[in-house]
Amino acid sequence: MVRGAGPRQTWAALPWLIRSAVVWSACLVVIAAGLYLLARITLLVTPLAIAVAATLFLAALLDPVQLAMRRLRLPGALAALLTVLLLLGILGGVGVLVWSLTADQFSELGDELGQGLERTRDFVTSTLPVTDEQLDGLLAQLRQAVSQQEVDPVASARTVAEVVGSALLALVLLFFLLKDGREMWHWTLRRAAGRNREIAAEAGRVGWRTLGSYSRGTMLIAAIDAIGIGLALVLLGVPLAFPLAMITFIGGFVPIVGATVAGAVAVLVALAANGPTTALLTLAAVIAVQQIEGNLLEPLVMKRQVRLHPVVILLAVTAGTLVAGIAGAFVAVPITAVAWRVIDSVQRQRQAAAATADSSDPPEPSTPTPPPSRPSQPPPEPDPEPA
C-alpha cells in the first residue's frame, strides 16, 4: 500500500474478496436496521396494523359479492353496507349454531374428560418407562407453574379493549374500502407520473389478484378440511365434533401450523374422551385429510403464483406470531405472498422496459473501413548518364 494514498487508492488496493465482504456486510446492516425499525413501528401501532391487514383480507374476499350487488344497479354505499351486514350475519349465525349444538355437550364432556384422563394415565404408565410417582411430580410442577402466572387485570382489560377496537375499526374500514376503494387507488395512481404510474398500476393489480386468490382459495381449502375431519369425528363418536371442525376451519387460515394445531386438539379430545384406539383412528383421519388437501386440492385450488415454499410459510408465521401474536400469524402469510408478487411484478416490468429501451436505440453509425493500401513501388532508377 502506498503511503499517503487517498481513500480511493486505498480501497482499490484491497483484495476483491475483502471489498465484496465489506459491501455485503454494509448491505446486511442496512437491511437489518430497516427491518428492526419497521418492527418497532409495527409494535407501536399493532392494533392499527392488524385492523388494516384484516380489512384488506376481508375486502379481497368479499369484493366479488360487492361487485355482484353493484351489477344489480345498487348504489355503492348500499352494496358495501349489505356486504358488511352479510359478513356479520354469517359470523353471528355460525356462532349461534355452534353454541346451540354444543351447549349440552359441555356438561357431559367434563365426566368423559375425567375418565379419559384416567385411561390416558394408565396407558402412559403401562407403556412408557414412567412411574406413578414421576407422573404425579410432573403434574404438580405443571400446576405450580400455572398457579404462579399472575393475571394483571389492567393489562387484560386493555387487551380486550384493543381487540374490540380493532374489530370495530376493521368493519368501518371494510365498508369504506368496498365503497370507495377503487377511487382511492386511482387517486393514488394520479400522484405518480410517467413510467412509474404504469409500474404501480400493474403491481397493484397483481397484488390485489394475489390477495383475492389467496383468501378465497384458503377459505375453500379450510372448509374442505373442516368438513372432512368433522365427518370423521362424527363417525368415530368423538364429542364436540362441530366445534372441533370449526377450530380446523379457523386453523386452516394459518398454513401448516394451524392445521397441525387443530389436528392435535382433535386427537387429544378423542384420546381423553374415548381412549387410545379412537385417538389413533382420529390421527389417521386427520393425516389422510391433510395429505389429500396438500397433494391434491391445494395445487388445484391455489394458483401457482400464489403458492409459497413451506420454509417461507414457516418463517412468515413465526415472524408474525412474534410481532403480533395469533393475529400476526393469520395475516403474515397473505402479506408475504402479496409482497413477493408485487416485488416480482415491479422487477419484471423494469427488465421489460430495459430490454425495450435497448432494442429501440438506433445503431451506432459504422465507420467505413478504408481499402487496404497497396505497397508503394520504389521510384524508377534514372538512366545512367552517357559517358
Secondary structure, DSSP 4 states (H G I P E B T S, - for coil): --TT--HHHHHHHS-HHHHHHHHHHHHHHHHHHHHHHHHHHHHHTHHHHHHHHHHHHHHHHHHHHHHHHHHTT--HHHHHHHHHHHHHHHHHHHHHHHHHHHHHHHHHHHHHHHHHHHHHHHHHHHHSS--HHHHHHHHHHHHHHHHT----HHHHHHHHHHHHHHHHHHHHHHHHHHHHHHHHHHHHHHTS-THHHHHHHHHHHHHHHHHHHHHHHHHHHHHHHHHHHHHHHHHHT-SSHHHHHHHHHHHTTSTTHHHHHHHHHHHHHHHHHH-HHHHHHHHHHHHHHHHHIIIIIHHHHS-TTT---HHHHHHHHHHHHHHHHHHHHHHHHHHHHHHHHHHHHHHHHHHHHHHHHHHHSPPPPPPPPPPPPPPPPPPPPPPPPP-
